[in-house]
Amino acid sequence: MTLWHGRLGQDTADALMEYSSSLHFDRRLAFDDLAGSRAHVRGLGRGDLLDAAEVVELLAALDQVEGELTRGELEFSPDDEDIHTAIERRVTEIAGDVGAKLHTGRSRNDQIATDLRLYAKRELRVVASEVIGLQEVLLDRAREARESYLPGYTHLQRAQPVLLAHHLLAHGWALSRDVDRLLATIERLDVSPLGAGALAGSSLALDPDGVAEELGFGSRFENSLDAVSDRDFVAEALFDLALLGVHLSRIGEELVLWTSEEFGFAVLDDSFATGSSMLPQKKNPDVAELARGKTGRLIGNLTGLLVTLKGLPLSYNRDLQEDKEPLFDSVGQTHVALTALSGLLATVTFVTERMQEAANGSAVAAVDLAEWLVERGTPFRQAHAIVGGLVRDSIERQVPLSELVEAHPALGFEAVPLLEPGVAVTRRTTPGGAGPRPVAVQLERFVGRLDDDRIRVAGPA
């Protein structure tokens, strides 16, 4: 029996039920639905729409349903279109006519909006906590790196040497912005829609404020039409997860490059590598590649929802059923990506000798030669031209750059030590830069940021 059997004179077609059913994916909202139902029942009691005995009976029935769900004993019916229908049906089976009062003053429109906000509040906070876990791995590896350095790249061409710690923390700071976005989205979605009804509220003595407080929301809705139609929070969550995925993809791309024989900057631990079904010698960075590849899926989930939302009038439309699967998928994929990448980064071996060898070419110190000239009064554009000419001459004539520097009247033997291995990276002294002194400060600041973010993610005591 459907929830609308009184209005329609014929049985609902099986094809319609199969097409519209969401039980196969929204059952993960069961415990959120139970929480919302308990708060709703207590609110009905406060409004004298249920007497004390009925409140007790309904709460006991909801507890029984929760137990059956937990134990895997709840049997679903072909008429259970979604998890809300299934729970209400089972409560009515347990409590009889009192169970039929469960939906008083409530629509599935405000019910599902409430459930999904409860889910998003919880899961996005878990994701933020997992991001911090990945940042802690990056911090540990940055501390271990000490004075190791490697080439920094622009356009994937060697540019300047940077400390390995600096490179790792660059990813850490990007992830801090992801934490910011997730927490900001949680703050904006922290509004209870329960009490908005189908779209216009109710004539009954409901208690939206009390229900919101009981469910732990920061406030209740201000406009019932907006409350049941708003899916901004889902779009924002999907954007946050997609951009987080982009950051994870960048980490994955670098690990793919670094673990190749061509770079040789890192070696994967066997526990976070795969082999080939045909080629015995292979050791493949599948985790890094999947972090890169699945980001397209996260972006697709966001794009798909935005296309769904862009043509909808107020208020609720069944199109909004398409909000849940992309959110569930993006959250689930992000959970496993963060766990897997954290494990990979915690166990990878950095081949610092190879990194430093790649960073020791004299050409990567070219800007240091130019800055050395600037310090002695040469305008930068002139200094740039002088050093650029020497680099070109060194390449074309196959003469060591150090010989040309020593012979140049504006440079001479005093500038030659700038080209020695490991010197250039020590000259990065500006705040936030890649040299030892600013990186030491940066490490302290990053630790402080992580401490603050742990508190923010944990939420109110």
CORQUICOR-V26753 format. One record per backbone hydrogen bond with DSSP energy under -1.0 kcal/mol. CO is the residue of the C=O (numbers start at 0). NH is the residue of the N-H. E is the energy in kcal/mol with one decimal. If there is no record, write none. Layout:
CO;NH;E + CO;NH;E
This chain:
1;4;-1.1 + 3;6;-1.5 + 3;7;-1.3 + 12;16;-2.2 + 13;17;-2.7 + 14;18;-2.1 + 15;19;-2.5 + 16;20;-1.7 + 21;24;-1.6 + 21;25;-3.1 + 22;26;-1.1 + 25;28;-2.2 + 26;29;-1.8 + 28;32;-2.8 + 29;33;-2.3 + 30;34;-1.9 + 31;35;-2.5 + 32;36;-2.5 + 33;37;-2.4 + 34;38;-2.1 + 35;39;-2.3 + 36;40;-2.7 + 37;41;-2.3 + 38;42;-2.1 + 39;43;-2.4 + 40;44;-2.0 + 41;45;-2.2 + 42;46;-1.5 + 43;48;-2.7 + 43;49;-1.1 + 44;47;-1.6 + 50;54;-2.3 + 51;55;-2.2 + 52;56;-2.4 + 53;57;-2.8 + 54;58;-2.5 + 55;59;-2.2 + 56;60;-2.1 + 57;61;-2.5 + 58;62;-2.2 + 59;63;-2.2 + 60;64;-2.3 + 61;65;-2.4 + 62;66;-2.3 + 63;67;-2.3 + 64;68;-2.7 + 65;69;-2.7 + 66;70;-2.2 + 67;72;-3.0 + 67;73;-1.0 + 76;79;-2.0 + 78;80;-1.5 + 80;21;-2.5 + 80;22;-1.1 + 81;85;-2.1 + 82;86;-2.3 + 83;87;-2.4 + 84;88;-2.8 + 85;89;-2.2 + 86;90;-2.6 + 87;91;-2.3 + 88;92;-2.1 + 89;93;-2.0 + 90;94;-3.2 + 91;95;-2.0 + 94;97;-1.3 + 95;99;-1.1 + 97;100;-1.6 + 98;101;-1.6 + 100;103;-1.8 + 102;105;-2.1 + 106;110;-2.0 + 107;111;-2.7 + 108;112;-1.2 + 109;113;-1.7 + 110;114;-2.5 + 111;115;-2.7 + 112;116;-1.5 + 113;117;-2.4 + 114;118;-2.4 + 115;119;-2.6 + 116;120;-2.7 + 117;121;-1.9 + 118;122;-3.0 + 119;123;-2.4 + 120;124;-1.0 + 121;125;-1.7 + 122;126;-2.6 + 123;127;-2.3 + 124;128;-2.1 + 125;129;-2.2 + 126;130;-2.4 + 127;131;-2.0 + 128;132;-1.7 + 129;133;-1.9 + 130;134;-2.4 + 131;135;-2.3 + 132;136;-1.5 + 133;137;-2.2 + 134;138;-2.5 + 135;139;-2.5 + 136;140;-2.5 + 137;141;-2.2 + 138;142;-2.4 + 139;143;-2.1 + 140;144;-1.5 + 144;147;-2.5 + 147;163;-2.7 + 149;161;-2.8 + 151;158;-3.2 + 153;156;-2.2 + 156;153;-2.0 + 159;151;-3.5 + 161;149;-2.4 + 162;166;-1.9 + 163;167;-2.5 + 164;168;-2.4 + 165;169;-1.4 + 167;171;-1.4 + 168;172;-2.7 + 169;173;-1.6 + 170;174;-2.1 + 171;175;-1.2 + 172;176;-1.2 + 173;177;-1.1 + 174;178;-2.0 + 175;179;-2.2 + 176;180;-2.4 + 177;181;-2.5 + 178;182;-2.4 + 179;183;-2.3 + 180;184;-2.4 + 181;185;-2.2 + 182;186;-2.2 + 183;187;-2.0 + 184;188;-2.2 + 188;190;-2.7 + 191;220;-2.2 + 192;195;-2.1 + 195;200;-2.8 + 203;205;-2.1 + 206;210;-2.5 + 207;211;-2.4 + 208;212;-2.3 + 209;213;-2.4 + 210;214;-2.1 + 211;216;-2.5 + 212;215;-1.1 + 218;191;-2.7 + 222;226;-2.4 + 223;227;-1.6 + 224;228;-1.2 + 225;229;-2.2 + 230;234;-2.1 + 231;235;-3.1 + 232;236;-2.2 + 233;237;-2.7 + 234;238;-2.3 + 235;239;-2.9 + 236;240;-2.5 + 237;241;-2.3 + 238;242;-2.9 + 239;243;-2.2 + 240;244;-2.3 + 241;245;-1.9 + 242;246;-2.0 + 243;247;-2.4 + 244;248;-2.6 + 245;249;-1.9 + 246;250;-1.8 + 247;251;-2.7 + 248;252;-2.9 + 249;253;-2.1 + 250;254;-2.2 + 251;255;-2.3 + 252;256;-2.2 + 253;257;-3.5 + 254;258;-2.1 + 256;259;-1.5 + 257;264;-1.6 + 257;265;-1.7 + 259;263;-3.0 + 264;350;-2.9 + 266;348;-2.7 + 268;271;-1.9 + 269;272;-1.3 + 273;283;-3.5 + 278;281;-1.4 + 283;273;-1.9 + 283;285;-1.3 + 284;288;-2.2 + 285;289;-3.0 + 286;290;-2.3 + 287;291;-1.5 + 288;292;-3.0 + 289;293;-3.1 + 292;295;-1.2 + 293;297;-1.7 + 294;298;-2.5 + 295;299;-2.2 + 296;300;-2.2 + 297;301;-1.8 + 298;302;-2.6 + 299;303;-2.9 + 300;304;-1.9 + 301;305;-2.3 + 302;306;-2.2 + 303;307;-1.8 + 304;308;-2.5 + 305;309;-1.8 + 308;311;-1.6 + 316;319;-2.3 + 317;320;-2.3 + 318;321;-2.5 + 319;322;-1.7 + 322;326;-1.0 + 323;327;-3.3 + 324;328;-2.7 + 325;329;-2.7 + 326;330;-2.6 + 327;331;-2.5 + 328;332;-2.9 + 329;333;-2.1 + 330;334;-2.3 + 331;335;-1.9 + 332;336;-2.1 + 333;337;-2.5 + 334;338;-1.9 + 335;339;-2.6 + 336;340;-2.8 + 337;341;-2.0 + 338;342;-1.9 + 339;343;-2.4 + 340;344;-2.8 + 341;345;-1.9 + 342;346;-1.2 + 343;347;-1.7 + 348;266;-2.6 + 349;351;-1.5 + 350;354;-2.0 + 351;355;-2.9 + 352;356;-2.2 + 353;357;-2.0 + 354;358;-1.4 + 360;363;-1.3 + 361;364;-1.5 + 362;365;-1.8 + 364;368;-1.7 + 365;369;-2.1 + 366;370;-2.7 + 367;371;-2.1 + 368;372;-1.9 + 369;373;-2.1 + 370;374;-2.5 + 372;377;-2.3 + 373;376;-2.1 + 378;382;-2.5 + 379;383;-3.2 + 380;384;-1.9 + 381;385;-2.4 + 382;386;-2.5 + 383;387;-2.7 + 384;388;-2.1 + 385;389;-1.8 + 386;390;-2.5 + 387;391;-2.2 + 388;392;-2.4 + 389;393;-2.5 + 390;394;-2.1 + 391;395;-2.8 + 392;396;-2.6 + 393;398;-1.2 + 399;403;-1.4 + 400;404;-2.6 + 401;405;-2.4 + 402;406;-1.6 + 404;411;-2.1 + 407;410;-1.1 + 411;414;-1.4 + 414;417;-1.5 + 415;418;-2.4 + 416;419;-1.4 + 419;422;-1.9 + 423;426;-1.3 + 424;427;-1.0 + 426;428;-1.2 + 429;432;-2.3 + 433;162;-1.5 + 434;438;-2.2 + 435;439;-2.0 + 436;440;-1.7 + 437;441;-2.6 + 438;442;-2.6 + 439;443;-1.4 + 440;444;-2.3 + 441;445;-2.8 + 442;446;-2.2 + 443;447;-2.1 + 444;448;-2.3 + 445;449;-2.5 + 446;450;-2.3 + 447;451;-2.2 + 448;452;-2.6 + 449;453;-2.5 + 450;454;-1.4 + 451;455;-2.2 + 452;456;-2.9 + 453;457;-2.0 + 454;458;-1.2
